[in-house]
Each structure stands twice: as structure tokens, then as C-alpha cells.
Amino acid sequence: MSAAPIRAEVAVVGAGPVGLTAALALARAGVSVAVLEAEQELSTEWRASTFHPPTIEIARHLGVVDAMLQAGIVAPRYQVRDRRHGLIAEFDLSLLADETDYPFRLQLEQYKYSQIVRDALAAHHPDAQLRFGCRVTGLQIADDHVVLETADGPVAEASWVLGADGARSTVRKILGCPFEGLTYEHRYLVLSIDYPIETLMPGICDVNYISDPVEHLLVLRVPDVWRVVVAVPPGVPGDEAVSDEYVSERLRGLFGEAPGLVLRERKVYAVHQRVVDSFRHGRVLLLGDAAHINSPMGGMGLNGGIHDAFDLSVQLPAVLRGEAEESALDLWAQRRRKAAVETVQEITHRTTTSLAEQDEEERARFRQQTAATAADPRRAKEWMMDAAMIANARTYDLPPRA
Ligand SMILES: Cc1cc2nc3c(=O)[nH]c(=O)nc-3n(C[C@H](O)[C@H](O)[C@H](O)COP(=O)(O)OP(=O)(O)OC[C@H]3O[C@@H](n4cnc5c(N)ncnc54)[C@H](O)[C@@H]3O)c2cc1C
């Protein structure tokens, strides 16, 4: 027998990191909330692993920052390198100490963040419902409520629906929203390596962006392993890119002969840059990857999604209590789209194309300019205010300053 339909003020579709953040933030604001997740449990897939300062500040507002700091690695510096020329520049985030209490990147796998948020929801908001095995397939949208359906029939009724169901969002497809943008020619091969990579690449930091006209890459440390995210050129088929031969060749090229190097995971991802036409469609709001996706170079996709969720959790309770007009949600939708396009997409695209640049003169200019920026504390700070998403978050008072 299927469970009784859920009633809640807000139904969140998708228990990814963005949906769970929205649920926790709304529950803390006194909103009754239900999360419907298609799978039987939270995903443990490794994807995002960087939390920028404004996101850590949001986590403090949500009461989960201590658990995150305990589980993650504090990375106060990051490097930009060139595969042929070596170190180009090192950026020291402590230059941001007068801007934030968290002048670093926190390296933490996104699935651990999801678990921390889920645990906080269960511990402090037992009325919040989290239902697994509940794949939403339809929405019946009325003037004052929405009925959510699965293949078995109606599953929930809510005043507002948040579509946080990821890049292939069913909610977005039900609404018929275009998701325009581009797909990059290259893909990324993600490798998880159980080996002290710092002994093979002396002098590297916990986060390293490495330019190369053929195979640019990101080398970063997460609590359990080192991760390498390396570009796969357009001509290489996906199954070849995960083959033993191809992977071994990449590892040899990067680290030389390292017989003890244990590979825990390998996966190939296509890379897109897309944004939905509007984040609000009446009673249905889209956020996180359901609304915008971008290159992982810069570590901003998940952070931007968490910012969407937190901002919405400030607006929606006021609308529900009649303290704000619904137009507050239109303004939310506009500023979050602007943030996705003008900050996240702009910076991640620029980072990706600079790292992948083919033209030797352009590559030399990139090295020279990046080194000069890092060497000048004023310019370095300005650069990091953008790269750490602080400039954008402050534009929108996110999180609200006391
Ligand atoms: C290789 C890689 C590296 C990345 N690195 C970074 C990084 O360093 N920093 C960063 O900020 N971002 C990064 N990202 C992006 C980041 O992973 C995503 O932005 C993030 O997962 C988005 O979270 P989400 O909750 O919006 O969506 P998802 O994590 O995709 O979660 C969506 C959830 O919805 C569920 N769902 C789907 N359909 C339905 C349905 N019909 N009904 C109910 N539930 C449904 C899914 O099962 C899933 O649990 C990276 C991505 C990749 C691929």
C-alpha cells in the first residue's frame, strides 16, 4: 500500500545538496516542508568538493558549519600552474581575512555536506518530511496549490514547489522551460587517487588549476583522496577515456611511474553551460542544477545553488506569512539568474577557456597576467573576491549582514 499523500507549505523535489539546503533553511524559518527524492537513499557520488567563503557563512546561519569544518580540509591557498612551465601563481586567501571569517576554500565532498544537512534536518526539525523512492513525474498546478504526482498517483500537495532535481530536472521539463547554452567540446575524466600526490608533484597546494592546450586539469585534495579532473579531447570516445590503458597513460604523464598509486574511481562527464529562461514559473521555483549548470573549473555550481536556496528561504517564508508580496519571488528569480549568468557562468567559462587556450601567445599572456595579479596584493585581493564568490554574494547581501 502506498503512503498517504503529504501536505506541506513547500514541497522540494530532489534531496541533492541544494534541495536539502532549501529544506533545512525553510524549516528553520518555521515553514512546513517535505522533500521528495527519486532514489532510495542520498547520493554518494563525488562531484563538487569546494565550499567558498559566502557558502560557509550560509552554513553558519544554518547551524551546520562546525560539522563541515570538522569533516573538511581548510585550503587557504590555491595555485595556477602550466603543465609545461610549472607554477604560474599562488593565491593566498588570507588576504580576504577582513572580508570574511572564513578566508579559505573548504574542501569537502558534496555527499558529506548533504549528509550533514540531512542529519541537521532530522535532529532539529522532525516534522520536516524526507521521502525516498519518490520520483516526481507530474505536477497539477492550481491557483493556490500544486499537486505532485509519481507514477503511482498523487504524492503530495503544497502551496509552493521547489524544483531542485538536478541538471536533467523533470520539473523543468514538465514546465517546458528552455535550458539554453552550450556543451563544451571536451569532457572531463574524474579520477580519485588514494596516494600522497604531493610527493609526486612537490610544492602543490590542496587546490591546483593546471593549464594545457590538450589536457588542462584540476588537482585537488579532498578528505579521503586526491582528485584529478582532466580534460578529455573531443576525439576520444567515453569508453576509451575510462579504459585502463588511457587512464594509466594519463597518470604516467602527470605523475611519472608511481607503482603504488591506487585508483578508487574513474568517471567521464560532459560539460555544459546552460541556464533556464526564468527561475520562477508561478508556484514552481527552479534552483540549483535544475536552473543552471556550468563548467566545474572554479568550483561554483553547487555554491551558486546553495546561494539560490538560502536566498529563497529568506523570501518565501515572508510571502507565506503575508509579510511580502509574491513579487519578492520574481526579484529572487531575477537576481539568482543574474548571479548564475554574470558571475558563475562568466568566471567558470573564463577559467575553462584560459586553462584550455591553444594559442601560444595567448597562453604566454595568461601566464604573465596571472603572475602579475598574484604578485600585487591589491589586484590579488580583487581577483579572489570574485573567485571566492564574495563580491557577488555581497551584491545581494548574502547571507544578510547583521
Ligand atoms: C565532476 C564535477 C565536479 C564538480 N565540482 C564542483 C565544485 O567543486 N564546486 C561546485 O560548486 N560545484 C561543482 N560541481 C557541480 C555540483 O556537483 C552541482 O552543482 C550540484 O550537484 C547541484 O546540486 P543539486 O542539488 O542542484 O542537484 P543534484 O546534486 O543533481 O541533486 C538532484 C537530486 O534530485 C533527485 N531527482 C532527480 N529527478 C527527480 C525526480 N523526478 N523526483 C525526485 N527526485 C529527483 C536526484 O536523485 C538527486 O538526488 C561539479 C560537478 C561535477 C559533475
The ligand as an SDF file (V2000), in Angstrom:
LIG
                    3D

 53 58  0  0  0  0  0  0  0  0999 V2000
   32.8030   16.4400  -11.8670 C   0  0  0  0  0  0  0  0  0  0  0  0
   32.0650   17.5550  -11.2090 C   0  0  0  0  0  0  0  0  0  0  0  0
   32.7270   18.4040  -10.3330 C   0  0  0  0  0  0  0  0  0  0  0  0
   32.0690   19.4660   -9.7430 C   0  0  0  0  0  0  0  0  0  0  0  0
   32.7520   20.2900   -8.8880 N   0  0  0  0  0  0  0  0  0  0  0  0
   32.1320   21.3340   -8.3000 C   0  0  0  0  0  0  0  0  0  0  0  0
   32.7950   22.1610   -7.3290 C   0  0  0  0  0  0  0  0  0  0  0  0
   33.9720   21.9560   -6.9890 O   0  0  0  0  0  0  0  0  0  0  0  0
   32.1010   23.1870   -6.7630 N   0  0  0  0  0  0  0  0  0  0  0  0
   30.7700   23.4120   -7.0800 C   0  0  0  0  0  0  0  0  0  0  0  0
   30.1760   24.3790   -6.5290 O   0  0  0  0  0  0  0  0  0  0  0  0
   30.0930   22.6150   -7.9590 N   0  0  0  0  0  0  0  0  0  0  0  0
   30.7300   21.5830   -8.5710 C   0  0  0  0  0  0  0  0  0  0  0  0
   30.0350   20.7390   -9.4100 N   0  0  0  0  0  0  0  0  0  0  0  0
   28.6030   20.9370   -9.6080 C   0  0  0  0  0  0  0  0  0  0  0  0
   27.7750   20.2850   -8.4890 C   0  0  0  0  0  0  0  0  0  0  0  0
   28.0600   18.9220   -8.3820 O   0  0  0  0  0  0  0  0  0  0  0  0
   26.2870   20.5030   -8.7640 C   0  0  0  0  0  0  0  0  0  0  0  0
   26.1060   21.8910   -8.9700 O   0  0  0  0  0  0  0  0  0  0  0  0
   25.4040   20.0030   -7.6030 C   0  0  0  0  0  0  0  0  0  0  0  0
   25.3370   18.5940   -7.5380 O   0  0  0  0  0  0  0  0  0  0  0  0
   23.9900   20.5300   -7.7620 C   0  0  0  0  0  0  0  0  0  0  0  0
   23.1920   20.0870   -6.6970 O   0  0  0  0  0  0  0  0  0  0  0  0
   21.6290   19.9330   -6.8810 P   0  0  0  0  0  0  0  0  0  0  0  0
   21.1240   19.5740   -5.5310 O   0  0  0  0  0  0  0  0  0  0  0  0
   21.0850   21.1210   -7.5870 O   0  0  0  0  0  0  0  0  0  0  0  0
   21.4460   18.7310   -7.9200 O   0  0  0  0  0  0  0  0  0  0  0  0
   21.8470   17.1880   -7.7750 P   0  0  0  0  0  0  0  0  0  0  0  0
   23.0650   17.0400   -6.9160 O   0  0  0  0  0  0  0  0  0  0  0  0
   21.8920   16.6530   -9.1430 O   0  0  0  0  0  0  0  0  0  0  0  0
   20.6360   16.5650   -6.9680 O   0  0  0  0  0  0  0  0  0  0  0  0
   19.3600   16.3770   -7.5680 C   0  0  0  0  0  0  0  0  0  0  0  0
   18.5730   15.3440   -6.7700 C   0  0  0  0  0  0  0  0  0  0  0  0
   17.2620   15.2510   -7.3300 O   0  0  0  0  0  0  0  0  0  0  0  0
   16.8900   13.8820   -7.4490 C   0  0  0  0  0  0  0  0  0  0  0  0
   15.8930   13.7760   -8.5170 N   0  0  0  0  0  0  0  0  0  0  0  0
   16.0900   13.8800   -9.8520 C   0  0  0  0  0  0  0  0  0  0  0  0
   14.9170   13.7770  -10.5060 N   0  0  0  0  0  0  0  0  0  0  0  0
   13.9610   13.6110   -9.5660 C   0  0  0  0  0  0  0  0  0  0  0  0
   12.5530   13.4630   -9.6180 C   0  0  0  0  0  0  0  0  0  0  0  0
   11.8890   13.4570  -10.7790 N   0  0  0  0  0  0  0  0  0  0  0  0
   11.8580   13.3210   -8.4620 N   0  0  0  0  0  0  0  0  0  0  0  0
   12.5030   13.3380   -7.2630 C   0  0  0  0  0  0  0  0  0  0  0  0
   13.8600   13.4710   -7.1560 N   0  0  0  0  0  0  0  0  0  0  0  0
   14.5610   13.6160   -8.2830 C   0  0  0  0  0  0  0  0  0  0  0  0
   18.2120   13.1780   -7.7580 C   0  0  0  0  0  0  0  0  0  0  0  0
   18.1530   11.7960   -7.4560 O   0  0  0  0  0  0  0  0  0  0  0  0
   19.1800   13.9460   -6.8410 C   0  0  0  0  0  0  0  0  0  0  0  0
   19.2360   13.3900   -5.5540 O   0  0  0  0  0  0  0  0  0  0  0  0
   30.6780   19.6680  -10.0190 C   0  0  0  0  0  0  0  0  0  0  0  0
   30.0010   18.7890  -10.8830 C   0  0  0  0  0  0  0  0  0  0  0  0
   30.6700   17.7510  -11.4690 C   0  0  0  0  0  0  0  0  0  0  0  0
   29.9100   16.8240  -12.3940 C   0  0  0  0  0  0  0  0  0  0  0  0
  1  2  1  0
  2  3  1  0
  2 52  2  0
  3  4  2  0
  4  5  1  0
  4 50  1  0
  5  6  2  0
  6  7  1  0
  6 13  1  0
  7  8  2  0
  7  9  1  0
  9 10  1  0
 10 11  2  0
 10 12  1  0
 12 13  2  0
 13 14  1  0
 14 15  1  0
 14 50  1  0
 15 16  1  0
 16 17  1  0
 16 18  1  0
 18 19  1  0
 18 20  1  0
 20 21  1  0
 20 22  1  0
 22 23  1  0
 23 24  1  0
 24 25  2  0
 24 26  1  0
 24 27  1  0
 27 28  1  0
 28 29  2  0
 28 30  1  0
 28 31  1  0
 31 32  1  0
 32 33  1  0
 33 34  1  0
 33 48  1  0
 34 35  1  0
 35 36  1  0
 35 46  1  0
 36 37  1  0
 36 45  1  0
 37 38  2  0
 38 39  1  0
 39 40  1  0
 39 45  2  0
 40 41  1  0
 40 42  2  0
 42 43  1  0
 43 44  2  0
 44 45  1  0
 46 47  1  0
 46 48  1  0
 48 49  1  0
 50 51  2  0
 51 52  1  0
 52 53  1  0
M  END
$$$$
